[in-house]
C-alpha cells in the first residue's frame, strides 16, 4: 500500500544501479579471490592454473576453451579449478578487444594484408548460407572458406598476447593468493584469543 501512495524513500536514487553493479562486481572479485586462496594447492599452482586459463581464453577457439585450459593445466601440473576460473578473462565484454588485438597482431606476424575484401566476405557468407539451407555436405568447406582468413591471423596473434596476459595474471593471482593466505593465518590466532 505504501508503494501506491508514492513513497519517495522506496524509489531508487540516481546512480544507484551503477553503484550496485560496482559493489556486486567487487563482491564477486573478493569471493573469487577467497575461493582461489582456499584451494588445496600452492600459490604457484593456483597462479599457474589461472595463467593457463587466461592464455587459452585469448585464443579464438570458443566452445573448447575450458577443455583446452583443463588439458593445459594437467600438462603444467597446475590447479584445474584455477584454470577454469582463468578462462573468464575471455568473456563477452572483453572479446571485441581480444579479437581485434589478436587479429591485428596476427596480420603482422603472418604477413597478410590488413584489409578484408568485402566482396569475397559477402560471397563466402552466401556460400555458407546456401550450404546451411541445402543441408549440403559442403558446409564445412564453406565455413572454412569464410573463417580461415580470420582465424589464422587470430590464432597466430593470440600466442604473444596470450603469453603477456598469462604473465600478468600469474603475477597478480600469485600475490593475491599469498596475501589472502597470510591474512587468514594472521587472523586465525587473533580469533582464537
Residue frames as a rotation matrix with the C-alpha (Angstrom) as fourth column:
UNK 1
0.577 0.817 0.000 0.00
0.817 -0.577 0.000 0.00
0.000 0.000 -1.000 0.00
UNK 2
0.409 -0.472 -0.781 2.86
0.203 -0.787 0.582 2.40
-0.890 -0.396 -0.226 0.76
UNK 3
-0.674 -0.626 0.391 4.11
0.496 0.009 0.869 1.92
-0.547 0.780 0.304 -2.81
UNK 4
-0.056 0.753 0.655 0.76
0.969 -0.117 0.217 3.03
0.240 0.647 -0.724 -4.19
UNK 5
0.768 0.365 -0.526 0.99
0.540 -0.810 0.227 6.23
-0.344 -0.459 -0.820 -2.20
UNK 6
0.703 -0.527 0.478 4.23
0.253 -0.443 -0.860 7.15
0.665 0.725 -0.178 -3.93
UNK 7
0.880 -0.444 -0.166 6.63
0.109 -0.152 0.982 6.93
-0.462 -0.883 -0.086 -1.02
UNK 8
0.772 -0.608 -0.188 9.82
-0.523 -0.438 -0.731 8.57
0.362 0.662 -0.656 -2.30
UNK 9
0.102 -0.793 0.601 12.07
-0.908 0.173 0.382 6.62
-0.407 -0.585 -0.702 0.05
UNK 10
0.331 0.068 0.941 11.27
0.026 0.996 -0.081 3.39
-0.943 0.051 0.328 -1.77
UNK 11
1.000 0.023 -0.018 12.29
-0.016 -0.088 -0.996 4.73
-0.025 0.996 -0.088 -5.19
UNK 12
0.329 -0.941 0.078 15.82
0.911 0.338 0.235 4.08
-0.247 -0.006 0.969 -6.36
UNK 13
0.529 -0.247 -0.812 18.06
-0.062 -0.965 0.254 7.12
-0.846 -0.084 -0.526 -6.48
UNK 14
0.900 -0.282 -0.332 20.03
-0.384 -0.150 -0.911 8.22
0.208 0.947 -0.243 -9.49
UNK 15
0.012 -0.988 -0.152 23.21
-0.810 0.080 -0.582 6.25
0.587 0.130 -0.799 -9.93
UNK 16
0.205 0.113 0.972 22.04
-0.848 0.516 0.119 3.51
-0.488 -0.849 0.202 -7.60
UNK 17
0.975 0.188 0.117 22.09
-0.104 0.856 -0.507 0.86
-0.195 0.482 0.854 -10.32
UNK 18
0.520 -0.850 -0.086 25.66
-0.193 -0.019 -0.981 1.70
0.832 0.526 -0.174 -11.31
UNK 19
-0.124 -0.549 0.827 26.75
-0.949 -0.177 -0.259 1.79
0.289 -0.817 -0.499 -7.67
UNK 20
0.507 0.384 0.771 25.08
-0.628 0.778 0.026 -1.57
-0.590 -0.498 0.636 -7.01
UNK 21
0.966 -0.193 -0.174 26.73
-0.021 0.610 -0.792 -3.04
0.259 0.768 0.585 -10.11
UNK 22
0.122 -0.975 0.188 30.17
-0.524 -0.224 -0.822 -1.87
0.843 0.001 -0.538 -8.94
UNK 23
-0.064 -0.097 0.993 29.52
-0.984 0.170 -0.047 -3.31
-0.164 -0.981 -0.107 -5.49
UNK 24
0.816 0.413 0.404 28.38
-0.361 0.911 -0.201 -6.65
-0.451 0.018 0.892 -6.90
UNK 25
0.730 -0.636 -0.252 31.49
-0.063 0.304 -0.950 -6.87
0.681 0.709 0.182 -9.12
UNK 26
-0.131 -0.803 0.581 33.72
-0.785 -0.274 -0.556 -6.00
0.606 -0.529 -0.594 -6.18
UNK 27
0.226 0.302 0.926 31.99
-0.856 0.515 0.041 -8.62
-0.465 -0.802 0.375 -4.03
UNK 28
0.988 0.151 -0.018 32.30
-0.137 0.836 -0.532 -11.23
-0.065 0.528 0.847 -6.78
UNK 29
0.386 -0.918 -0.091 36.02
-0.281 -0.023 -0.960 -10.50
0.879 0.396 -0.266 -7.14
UNK 30
-0.206 -0.436 0.876 36.59
-0.960 -0.084 -0.267 -10.74
0.190 -0.896 -0.401 -3.39
UNK 31
0.531 0.476 0.701 34.69
-0.621 0.781 -0.059 -14.02
-0.576 -0.404 0.710 -3.17
UNK 32
0.937 -0.228 -0.264 36.55
-0.089 0.574 -0.814 -15.40
0.337 0.787 0.517 -6.19
UNK 33
0.025 -0.979 0.202 39.91
-0.566 -0.180 -0.804 -14.46
0.824 -0.094 -0.559 -4.66
UNK 34
-0.070 0.008 0.997 38.88
-0.973 0.221 -0.070 -16.04
-0.221 -0.975 -0.008 -1.37
UNK 35
0.851 0.429 0.302 37.81
-0.353 0.894 -0.277 -19.27
-0.389 0.129 0.912 -3.08
UNK 36
0.679 -0.674 -0.292 41.04
-0.145 0.266 -0.953 -19.43
0.720 0.689 0.083 -5.04
UNK 37
-0.173 -0.806 0.565 43.08
-0.798 -0.221 -0.560 -18.91
0.577 -0.549 -0.605 -1.88
UNK 38
0.130 0.302 0.945 41.27
-0.869 0.492 -0.038 -21.80
-0.477 -0.816 0.326 -0.19
UNK 39
0.777 0.068 -0.625 42.16
-0.458 0.743 -0.489 -24.32
0.431 0.666 0.609 -2.88
UNK 40
0.733 -0.537 0.417 44.44
-0.101 0.521 0.848 -27.09
-0.673 -0.663 0.328 -1.70
UNK 41
0.582 -0.628 0.516 47.33
0.764 0.207 -0.611 -26.11
0.277 0.750 0.601 -3.90
UNK 42
-0.261 -0.759 -0.596 50.36
0.820 -0.501 0.278 -23.88
-0.509 -0.416 0.753 -3.63
UNK 43
0.344 0.350 -0.871 50.09
-0.049 -0.920 -0.389 -20.24
-0.938 0.177 -0.299 -4.71
UNK 44
-0.611 -0.638 -0.469 52.29
-0.542 -0.095 0.835 -21.15
-0.577 0.764 -0.288 -7.67
UNK 45
-0.856 0.319 0.407 49.96
0.468 0.813 0.347 -23.96
-0.220 0.487 -0.845 -8.81
UNK 46
0.155 0.957 -0.245 46.89
0.714 -0.280 -0.641 -21.74
-0.682 -0.075 -0.727 -8.44
UNK 47
0.195 -0.145 -0.970 48.51
-0.366 -0.928 0.065 -18.84
-0.910 0.342 -0.235 -10.26
UNK 48
-0.840 -0.534 -0.098 49.79
-0.317 0.337 0.886 -21.16
-0.440 0.775 -0.453 -12.99
UNK 49
-0.515 0.746 0.423 46.29
0.776 0.615 -0.140 -22.57
-0.365 0.256 -0.895 -13.43
UNK 50
0.436 0.665 -0.607 44.79
0.350 -0.746 -0.566 -19.10
-0.829 0.034 -0.558 -13.71
UNK 51
-0.176 -0.603 -0.778 47.50
-0.581 -0.574 0.577 -18.10
-0.794 0.554 -0.249 -16.17
UNK 52
-0.914 -0.124 0.387 46.85
0.180 0.730 0.659 -21.21
-0.364 0.672 -0.645 -18.29
UNK 53
-0.045 0.983 0.180 43.15
0.879 0.124 -0.460 -20.43
-0.475 0.138 -0.869 -18.40
UNK 54
0.419 0.148 -0.896 43.83
-0.059 -0.980 -0.189 -16.79
-0.906 0.132 -0.402 -19.27
UNK 55
-0.630 -0.717 -0.298 46.21
-0.403 -0.026 0.915 -17.82
-0.664 0.696 -0.273 -22.05
UNK 56
-0.779 0.379 0.499 43.64
0.588 0.719 0.370 -20.17
-0.219 0.582 -0.783 -23.58
UNK 57
0.193 0.935 -0.299 40.86
0.702 -0.344 -0.623 -17.57
-0.685 -0.090 -0.723 -23.24
UNK 58
-0.091 -0.302 -0.949 42.78
-0.389 -0.867 0.313 -15.26
-0.917 0.397 -0.039 -25.58
UNK 59
-0.939 -0.239 0.247 42.54
0.101 0.495 0.863 -17.80
-0.329 0.835 -0.441 -28.42
UNK 60
-0.510 0.787 -0.348 39.54
-0.860 -0.481 0.172 -17.52
-0.032 0.386 0.922 -30.77
UNK 61
-0.758 0.153 -0.634 38.56
-0.071 0.947 0.314 -21.15
0.648 0.283 -0.707 -30.11
UNK 62
-0.417 0.691 0.591 35.20
-0.909 -0.323 -0.264 -20.52
0.009 -0.647 0.763 -28.47
UNK 63
0.592 0.765 -0.255 33.43
-0.729 0.643 0.236 -23.58
0.345 0.046 0.938 -27.17
UNK 64
0.695 -0.406 -0.594 36.55
0.392 0.906 -0.160 -25.57
0.603 -0.121 0.788 -26.36
UNK 65
0.088 -0.715 0.693 38.47
-0.422 -0.657 -0.624 -23.05
0.902 -0.238 -0.360 -24.27
UNK 66
0.459 0.118 0.880 37.58
-0.887 0.118 0.447 -24.67
-0.051 -0.986 0.159 -20.95
UNK 67
0.979 -0.105 0.172 38.60
0.112 0.993 -0.033 -28.12
-0.167 0.051 0.985 -22.19
UNK 68
0.474 -0.854 0.216 41.87
0.327 -0.057 -0.943 -26.74
0.818 0.517 0.253 -23.54
UNK 69
0.156 -0.382 0.911 42.53
-0.744 -0.652 -0.146 -24.89
0.650 -0.655 -0.386 -20.27
UNK 70
0.756 0.153 0.636 41.98
-0.570 0.630 0.527 -28.08
-0.320 -0.762 0.564 -18.27
UNK 71
0.886 -0.457 0.082 44.29
0.437 0.762 -0.477 -30.01
0.155 0.459 0.875 -20.61
UNK 72
0.245 -0.824 0.510 46.97
-0.014 -0.529 -0.848 -27.32
0.969 0.201 -0.141 -20.32
UNK 73
0.349 -0.063 0.935 46.61
-0.899 -0.303 0.315 -27.28
0.263 -0.951 -0.162 -16.54
UNK 74
0.947 -0.017 0.321 47.09
-0.088 0.947 0.310 -31.04
-0.309 -0.322 0.895 -16.43
UNK 75
0.651 -0.741 0.164 50.20
0.512 0.269 -0.816 -30.76
0.561 0.615 0.554 -18.64
UNK 76
-0.014 -0.660 0.751 51.64
-0.236 -0.728 -0.644 -27.98
0.972 -0.186 -0.145 -16.45
UNK 77
-0.289 0.029 -0.957 50.59
0.787 0.577 -0.220 -29.70
0.546 -0.816 -0.190 -13.20
UNK 78
-0.906 0.096 0.412 48.63
-0.227 -0.932 -0.282 -26.61
0.358 -0.349 0.866 -12.26
UNK 79
-0.697 0.712 0.088 45.34
0.033 0.154 -0.988 -26.22
-0.716 -0.685 -0.131 -10.44
UNK 80
-0.746 0.473 0.469 42.46
0.638 0.304 0.707 -27.31
0.192 0.827 -0.528 -12.68
UNK 81
0.312 0.899 -0.306 39.75
0.932 -0.353 -0.086 -25.23
-0.185 -0.258 -0.948 -10.90
UNK 82
0.059 -0.366 -0.929 42.01
0.154 -0.916 0.371 -22.19
-0.986 -0.165 0.002 -11.17
UNK 83
-0.908 -0.375 0.187 42.44
0.209 -0.021 0.978 -22.85
-0.363 0.927 0.097 -14.90
UNK 84
-0.235 0.909 0.345 38.68
0.948 0.135 0.289 -22.89
0.216 0.395 -0.893 -15.33
UNK 85
0.500 0.372 -0.782 38.45
0.621 -0.783 0.024 -19.58
-0.604 -0.498 -0.622 -13.45
UNK 86
-0.399 -0.781 -0.481 41.22
0.139 -0.570 0.810 -18.16
-0.906 0.256 0.336 -15.62
UNK 87
-0.659 0.188 0.728 39.15
0.751 0.189 0.632 -18.70
-0.019 0.964 -0.266 -18.75
UNK 88
0.416 0.879 -0.231 36.81
0.873 -0.458 -0.169 -15.96
-0.255 -0.132 -0.958 -17.58
UNK 89
-0.422 -0.594 -0.685 39.38
0.198 -0.798 0.570 -13.42
-0.885 0.105 0.454 -18.78
UNK 90
-0.982 0.181 -0.055 37.78
-0.081 -0.136 0.987 -14.02
0.171 0.974 0.148 -22.16
UNK 91
-0.417 0.902 -0.117 34.15
0.618 0.187 -0.764 -13.02
-0.667 -0.390 -0.635 -21.81
UNK 92
0.258 0.585 0.769 31.58
0.965 -0.201 -0.171 -11.20
0.054 0.786 -0.616 -23.95
UNK 93
0.923 0.059 -0.380 32.79
0.138 -0.973 0.183 -7.85
-0.359 -0.222 -0.907 -22.61
UNK 94
0.174 -0.957 -0.231 36.45
-0.368 -0.280 0.887 -8.47
-0.913 -0.069 -0.401 -23.46
UNK 95
0.172 -0.105 0.980 36.05
0.663 0.748 -0.037 -10.45
-0.729 0.656 0.198 -26.70
UNK 96
0.940 0.155 0.305 35.89
0.339 -0.541 -0.770 -7.42
0.046 0.827 -0.561 -29.04
UNK 97
0.662 -0.749 0.015 39.18
-0.728 -0.638 0.251 -6.10
-0.178 -0.177 -0.968 -27.64
UNK 98
0.052 -0.635 0.770 40.80
-0.215 0.746 0.630 -9.53
-0.975 -0.199 -0.098 -27.62
UNK 99
0.434 0.182 0.882 39.73
0.686 0.567 -0.455 -10.37
-0.583 0.803 0.121 -31.15
UNK 100
0.993 -0.076 0.089 40.74
-0.001 -0.768 -0.641 -7.00
0.117 0.636 -0.763 -32.59
UNK 101
0.451 -0.882 0.138 44.15
-0.819 -0.348 0.457 -7.11
-0.355 -0.319 -0.879 -30.93
UNK 102
-0.004 -0.471 0.882 44.88
-0.001 0.882 0.471 -10.74
-1.000 0.001 -0.004 -31.83
UNK 103
0.694 0.300 0.655 43.77
0.630 0.186 -0.754 -10.15
-0.348 0.936 -0.059 -35.42
UNK 104
0.925 -0.380 -0.024 45.93
-0.359 -0.849 -0.389 -7.03
0.127 0.368 -0.921 -35.78
UNK 105
0.182 -0.894 0.409 48.93
-0.750 0.143 0.646 -8.76
-0.636 -0.425 -0.645 -34.18
UNK 106
0.172 -0.053 0.984 48.39
0.272 0.962 0.004 -11.89
-0.947 0.267 0.180 -36.28
UNK 107
0.961 0.171 0.217 48.26
0.256 -0.258 -0.932 -9.93
-0.103 0.951 -0.292 -39.52
UNK 108
0.591 -0.806 -0.025 51.69
-0.807 -0.590 -0.039 -8.54
0.017 0.043 -0.999 -38.70
UNK 109
0.008 -0.613 0.790 53.02
-0.573 0.644 0.506 -11.97
-0.819 -0.457 -0.346 -37.76
UNK 110
0.129 0.103 0.986 51.80
0.489 0.858 -0.154 -13.93
-0.862 0.502 0.061 -40.79
UNK 111
-0.753 -0.571 -0.326 52.34
0.075 -0.567 0.820 -11.06
-0.654 0.593 0.470 -43.23
UNK 112
-0.263 0.737 0.623 48.83
0.964 0.229 0.136 -10.82
-0.043 0.636 -0.770 -44.62
UNK 113
-0.687 0.133 0.714 47.14
0.146 -0.938 0.315 -7.66
0.712 0.321 0.625 -45.79
UNK 114
-0.952 0.207 -0.225 45.15
0.197 -0.148 -0.969 -5.88
-0.234 -0.967 0.100 -43.11
UNK 115
-0.454 0.831 -0.322 42.02
-0.810 -0.535 -0.240 -5.20
-0.372 0.152 0.916 -45.12
UNK 116
-0.465 0.412 0.783 39.36
0.306 0.905 -0.295 -7.81
-0.831 0.103 -0.547 -45.70
UNK 117
-0.980 0.187 -0.073 37.86
-0.122 -0.267 0.956 -7.90
0.159 0.945 0.285 -49.18
UNK 118
-0.481 0.857 0.186 34.13
-0.577 -0.149 -0.803 -7.13
-0.661 -0.494 0.566 -48.67
UNK 119
0.154 0.544 -0.825 33.13
-0.972 0.236 -0.026 -8.78
0.180 0.805 0.565 -51.95
UNK 120
-0.469 -0.403 -0.786 34.91
-0.293 0.910 -0.292 -12.01
0.833 0.094 -0.545 -51.02
UNK 121
-0.972 0.142 0.188 33.48
-0.162 0.175 -0.971 -11.90
-0.171 -0.974 -0.147 -47.48
UNK 122
-0.154 0.979 -0.134 29.95
-0.846 -0.201 -0.494 -11.45
-0.511 0.037 0.859 -48.87
UNK 123
0.069 0.112 -0.991 30.49
-0.797 0.604 0.013 -14.29
0.600 0.789 0.131 -51.36
UNK 124
-0.793 -0.436 -0.426 31.69
-0.099 0.781 -0.616 -16.59
0.601 -0.446 -0.663 -48.55
UNK 125
-0.743 0.609 0.277 28.68
-0.426 -0.113 -0.897 -15.67
-0.515 -0.785 0.343 -46.39
UNK 126
0.174 0.832 -0.527 26.33
-0.974 0.068 -0.214 -16.54
-0.142 0.551 0.823 -49.27
UNK 127
-0.233 -0.355 -0.905 28.21
-0.519 0.833 -0.193 -19.80
0.822 0.425 -0.379 -49.83
UNK 128
-0.989 -0.147 -0.006 27.88
-0.063 0.461 -0.885 -20.70
0.133 -0.875 -0.465 -46.15
UNK 129
-0.435 0.897 0.086 24.20
-0.669 -0.257 -0.697 -19.70
-0.603 -0.361 0.712 -46.02
UNK 130
0.184 0.492 -0.851 23.40
-0.942 0.335 -0.010 -21.74
0.280 0.804 0.525 -49.13
UNK 131
-0.539 -0.456 -0.708 25.22
-0.256 0.889 -0.379 -24.77
0.803 -0.023 -0.596 -47.76
UNK 132
-0.952 0.225 0.207 23.32
-0.178 0.144 -0.973 -24.49
-0.249 -0.964 -0.097 -44.49
UNK 133
-0.140 0.972 -0.189 19.92
-0.861 -0.214 -0.461 -24.15
-0.488 0.098 0.867 -46.18
UNK 134
0.271 0.209 -0.939 20.52
-0.807 0.581 -0.103 -27.08
0.524 0.786 0.327 -48.51
UNK 135
0.668 -0.144 0.730 21.99
-0.527 0.601 0.601 -29.19
-0.526 -0.786 0.325 -45.71
UNK 136
0.795 -0.436 -0.422 24.84
-0.317 0.295 -0.902 -29.80
0.517 0.850 0.096 -48.02
UNK 137
0.736 -0.611 -0.291 27.99
0.666 0.576 0.474 -31.72
-0.122 -0.543 0.831 -47.06
UNK 138
-0.013 -0.755 0.656 29.88
0.724 -0.460 -0.515 -28.66
0.690 0.468 0.552 -48.28
UNK 139
0.904 0.392 0.169 29.04
0.155 -0.672 0.724 -26.76
0.397 -0.629 -0.668 -45.08
UNK 140
0.613 -0.739 -0.280 32.49
0.491 0.079 0.868 -27.43
-0.619 -0.669 0.411 -43.66
UNK 141
-0.228 -0.691 0.686 34.15
0.974 -0.160 0.162 -26.25
-0.002 0.705 0.710 -46.86
UNK 142
0.265 0.420 0.868 32.06
0.461 -0.846 0.268 -23.08
0.847 0.329 -0.418 -46.86
UNK 143
0.986 0.078 -0.148 32.74
0.166 -0.366 0.916 -22.48
0.018 -0.927 -0.374 -43.18
UNK 144
0.264 -0.964 -0.046 36.46
0.765 0.180 0.619 -23.00
-0.588 -0.198 0.784 -43.69
UNK 145
-0.206 -0.304 0.930 36.50
0.885 -0.463 0.045 -20.62
0.417 0.833 0.364 -46.65
UNK 146
0.569 0.518 0.639 34.78
0.204 -0.842 0.500 -17.99
0.797 -0.154 -0.585 -44.53
UNK 147
0.999 -0.030 0.030 36.57
-0.035 -0.217 0.975 -18.41
-0.023 -0.976 -0.218 -41.24
UNK 148
0.499 -0.867 -0.009 40.12
0.857 0.492 0.150 -19.42
-0.126 -0.082 0.989 -42.11
UNK 149
-0.044 -0.558 0.828 41.21
0.563 -0.698 -0.441 -15.94
0.825 0.447 0.345 -43.35
UNK 150
0.451 0.243 0.859 40.05
-0.507 -0.722 0.471 -14.58
0.734 -0.648 -0.202 -39.98
UNK 151
0.996 0.063 0.063 41.02
-0.088 0.583 0.808 -17.50
0.014 -0.810 0.586 -37.78
UNK 152
0.492 -0.870 -0.037 44.62
0.768 0.454 -0.453 -17.97
0.410 0.194 0.891 -38.95
UNK 153
-0.222 -0.618 0.754 45.82
0.070 -0.782 -0.620 -14.44
0.973 -0.084 0.217 -38.04
UNK 154
0.470 0.460 0.753 43.86
-0.695 -0.333 0.638 -14.55
0.544 -0.823 0.163 -34.78
UNK 155
0.960 -0.175 -0.220 45.46
0.257 0.861 0.440 -17.85
0.112 -0.478 0.871 -33.77
UNK 156
0.112 -0.983 0.143 48.92
0.761 -0.008 -0.648 -16.53
0.639 0.182 0.748 -34.58
UNK 157
-0.226 -0.174 0.958 48.31
-0.200 -0.955 -0.220 -13.23
0.953 -0.241 0.181 -32.78
UNK 158
0.768 0.599 0.227 46.84
-0.349 0.093 0.933 -14.94
0.538 -0.795 0.280 -29.73
UNK 159
0.494 -0.632 -0.597 50.18
0.705 0.693 -0.149 -16.53
0.508 -0.347 0.788 -28.82
UNK 160
-0.598 -0.785 0.163 52.16
0.497 -0.523 -0.692 -13.38
0.628 -0.333 0.703 -27.86
UNK 161
-0.282 0.566 0.775 49.12
-0.591 -0.739 0.324 -11.59
0.756 -0.366 0.543 -26.45
UNK 162
0.738 0.568 -0.364 48.12
-0.133 0.651 0.747 -14.72
0.662 -0.503 0.556 -24.54
UNK 163
0.094 -0.795 -0.600 51.62
0.802 0.418 -0.428 -15.12
0.590 -0.440 0.676 -23.10
UNK 164
-0.735 -0.322 0.597 51.64
0.013 -0.886 -0.463 -11.49
0.678 -0.333 0.656 -21.96
UNK 165
0.153 0.889 0.431 48.17
-0.679 -0.222 0.700 -11.86
0.718 -0.400 0.570 -20.43
UNK 166
0.677 0.069 -0.733 49.18
0.293 0.888 0.355 -15.11
0.675 -0.455 0.581 -18.73
UNK 167
-0.389 -0.895 -0.218 52.26
0.649 -0.098 -0.754 -13.47
0.654 -0.435 0.619 -17.21
UNK 168
-0.620 0.228 0.751 50.21
-0.457 -0.883 -0.110 -10.59
0.638 -0.411 0.651 -15.80
UNK 169
0.487 0.873 -0.017 47.50
-0.551 0.323 0.770 -12.94
0.677 -0.366 0.638 -14.49
UNK 170
0.333 -0.446 -0.831 50.12
0.569 0.798 -0.201 -15.22
0.752 -0.405 0.520 -12.92
UNK 171
-0.710 -0.686 0.158 51.79
0.325 -0.518 -0.791 -12.36
0.625 -0.510 0.591 -11.06
UNK 172
-0.393 0.640 0.660 48.51
-0.728 -0.655 0.201 -10.87
0.561 -0.402 0.724 -9.81
UNK 173
0.585 0.709 -0.395 46.97
-0.362 0.663 0.655 -14.21
0.726 -0.240 0.644 -8.85
UNK 174
0.042 -0.650 -0.759 50.05
0.613 0.616 -0.494 -15.46
0.789 -0.444 0.424 -7.01
UNK 175
-0.861 -0.403 0.312 50.27
0.058 -0.686 -0.726 -12.27
0.506 -0.606 0.613 -4.96
UNK 176
-0.119 0.900 0.420 46.54
-0.807 -0.334 0.487 -12.24
0.578 -0.281 0.766 -4.20
UNK 177
0.602 0.325 -0.730 46.56
0.032 0.903 0.429 -15.88
0.798 -0.281 0.533 -3.04
UNK 178
-0.359 -0.806 -0.471 49.64
0.635 0.159 -0.756 -15.28
0.684 -0.570 0.455 -0.87
UNK 179
-0.791 0.074 0.607 48.06
-0.350 -0.869 -0.350 -12.16
0.502 -0.489 0.713 0.66
UNK 180
0.260 0.962 0.079 44.77
-0.700 0.132 0.702 -13.93
0.665 -0.238 0.707 1.40
UNK 181
0.479 -0.132 -0.868 46.53
0.389 0.918 0.076 -16.90
0.787 -0.374 0.491 2.97
UNK 182
-0.653 -0.753 -0.083 48.78
0.460 -0.307 -0.833 -14.67
0.602 -0.582 0.546 5.05
UNK 183
-0.515 0.559 0.650 45.78
-0.660 -0.742 0.116 -12.66
0.548 -0.369 0.751 6.16
UNK 184
0.540 0.752 -0.378 43.95
-0.372 0.615 0.695 -15.86
0.755 -0.235 0.612 7.12
UNK 185
0.083 -0.605 -0.792 46.93
0.644 0.639 -0.421 -17.13
0.760 -0.475 0.443 9.07
UNK 186
-0.863 -0.452 0.227 47.35
0.158 -0.668 -0.727 -13.87
0.480 -0.591 0.648 11.00
UNK 187
-0.284 0.829 0.481 43.63
-0.786 -0.489 0.379 -13.61
0.549 -0.271 0.791 11.74
UNK 188
0.302 0.424 -0.854 43.24
0.009 0.894 0.448 -17.19
0.953 -0.143 0.266 12.97
UNK 189
-0.454 -0.474 -0.754 45.34
0.739 0.273 -0.616 -16.82
0.498 -0.837 0.226 16.16
UNK 190
-0.944 0.144 0.297 43.69
-0.247 -0.904 -0.349 -13.48
0.218 -0.403 0.889 16.92
UNK 191
-0.048 0.992 -0.116 40.24
-0.669 0.054 0.742 -15.06
0.742 0.113 0.661 16.62
UNK 192
0.092 0.032 -0.995 41.23
0.396 0.916 0.066 -17.89
0.914 -0.400 0.072 18.97
UNK 193
-0.862 -0.471 -0.189 42.17
0.367 -0.322 -0.873 -15.46
0.350 -0.821 0.451 21.75
